[in-house]
Amino acid sequence: MLKIENDRWPEKDFESELDIYYCFFTKCYHLKDWLKETVAVNARSTVEDFVNNSVEISLCGDIVNASKHLLLDAGKRTRPKKLISILSDADGIALFREYDPSAGKRKYRIRIQTAEKRWDAIELARSSVNGWNSFIRTSFGVKFPLQT
């Protein structure tokens, strides 16, 4: 992702960039499933509580579900959706490109729109990794160096 953001990504098409971001957000969100399978049974609700209370990880979940199901069905949700579409009536549009002349040769940034703010995709990725790092360190005492 940093190669994409720093104009060093060898592929020169938006679709390959989206694939990288969707892959990251999928794995980032589903880390919760791995943690729930490896922690003590009584700590599983701690993982779910973290995900439900984390703006960033919840947003990753919305991106993943929108890319899989096209629409975010409010009836099946246990938490309010964070993601909103830049297009009316099209909740499935999660990542989009926005013109930005300061973005190097590409001249655009990959963005995500929520009710509260417009994120750069790389900003959401960094913040999500930092959130997981902090949660795992605090909740389980595991220290590992993930750099963002």
C-alpha positions in Angstrom: 0.0 0.0 0.0 2.9 2.3 0.7 4.2 1.6 -2.8 0.9 2.6 -4.2 0.7 5.8 -2.2 4.3 6.7 -3.0 4.0 6.1 -6.8 6.2 3.0 -6.7 3.5 0.4 -7.5 4.5 -1.4 -10.7 1.0 -1.8 -11.9 -0.4 1.3 -13.3 -4.1 0.7 -13.1 -6.7 1.7 -10.4 -8.2 -1.8 -10.3 -4.9 -3.4 -9.1 -4.6 -0.8 -6.4 -8.2 -1.5 -5.3 -7.4 -5.2 -5.1 -4.5 -4.5 -2.7 -6.7 -2.3 -0.5 -9.6 -4.7 -0.5 -7.3 -7.5 0.5 -5.8 -5.5 3.3 -9.2 -4.5 4.7 -10.5 -8.0 4.5 -7.6 -9.4 6.4 -7.6 -6.6 8.9 -11.3 -7.0 9.7 -11.1 -10.8 9.9 -8.2 -10.8 12.3 -11.0 -10.8 14.9 -11.9 -14.3 13.8 -8.4 -15.5 14.3 -8.1 -13.9 17.7 -11.4 -15.4 18.8 -10.2 -18.8 17.9 -6.9 -18.5 19.7 -7.8 -16.7 22.9 -9.5 -18.0 26.0 -13.3 -18.5 25.6 -14.1 -15.9 28.1 -12.0 -13.3 26.1 -13.9 -13.7 22.9 -16.5 -11.1 23.8 -13.6 -8.7 24.5 -12.6 -9.1 20.8 -16.1 -8.5 19.5 -16.5 -5.5 21.8 -13.3 -4.0 20.5 -14.4 -4.5 16.9 -17.8 -3.0 17.5 -16.4 0.0 19.4 -13.6 0.7 17.0 -14.5 3.2 14.2 -11.7 2.0 12.1 -12.2 -1.8 12.4 -16.0 -1.4 12.0 -15.3 0.6 8.9 -13.1 -2.2 7.6 -16.0 -4.6 8.2 -18.3 -2.3 6.2 -15.9 -2.2 3.3 -15.5 -6.0 3.3 -19.2 -6.6 3.5 -20.0 -4.0 0.9 -17.5 -5.5 -1.5 -19.0 -9.0 -0.9 -22.7 -8.3 -0.8 -23.0 -5.0 -2.7 -25.4 -3.5 -0.2 -25.1 -3.1 3.6 -28.3 -4.6 5.0 -29.1 -2.7 8.2 -31.5 -5.5 9.3 -28.7 -8.0 9.8 -26.3 -5.7 11.6 -25.4 -5.6 15.3 -23.8 -2.2 15.0 -24.6 0.9 12.9 -22.9 1.1 9.6 -20.0 3.5 9.2 -19.7 3.5 5.5 -21.8 5.7 3.3 -21.7 6.0 -0.5 -20.7 9.0 -2.5 -23.5 7.9 -4.9 -27.1 8.0 -3.8 -28.7 4.6 -3.2 -25.4 2.7 -3.8 -24.2 1.5 -0.4 -21.9 -1.0 -2.1 -19.5 1.6 -3.4 -16.8 1.5 -0.7 -13.5 2.7 -2.2 -13.3 5.4 -4.8 -10.7 7.6 -6.4 -10.7 11.4 -5.9 -8.7 13.8 -7.9 -5.8 15.3 -5.9 -3.0 17.1 -7.8 -0.7 16.7 -4.8 -0.9 12.9 -5.1 2.1 12.5 -7.3 2.0 11.1 -10.8 -1.4 9.4 -10.2 -3.1 12.6 -9.5 -5.7 10.9 -7.3 -6.1 9.3 -3.9 -8.1 6.3 -2.9 -10.8 7.4 -0.5 -13.5 6.1 1.7 -16.6 8.2 2.8 -18.2 7.9 6.2 -20.9 10.1 7.8 -18.2 11.7 9.9 -15.3 12.1 7.5 -13.6 11.3 4.2 -10.7 9.0 4.8 -7.6 8.4 2.7 -7.5 4.6 2.4 -3.9 4.6 3.6 -4.9 6.6 6.7 -7.6 4.1 7.5 -5.1 1.2 7.0 -2.6 2.8 9.4 -5.1 3.6 12.0 -6.6 0.1 11.9 -3.2 -1.5 12.4 -2.4 0.8 15.2 -5.8 0.0 16.8 -5.2 -3.7 16.6 -1.6 -3.3 18.0 -2.9 -1.3 21.0 -5.8 -3.7 21.6 -3.7 -6.9 21.5 -0.9 -5.3 23.6 -3.4 -4.1 26.2 -5.8 -7.0 26.3 -3.4 -10.0 25.9 0.0 -8.6 26.8 1.4 -9.6 23.4 4.0 -7.2 22.1 5.1 -7.3 18.5 6.4 -4.6 16.2 4.0 -3.8 13.4 5.0 -0.7 11.6 2.7 1.5 9.7 
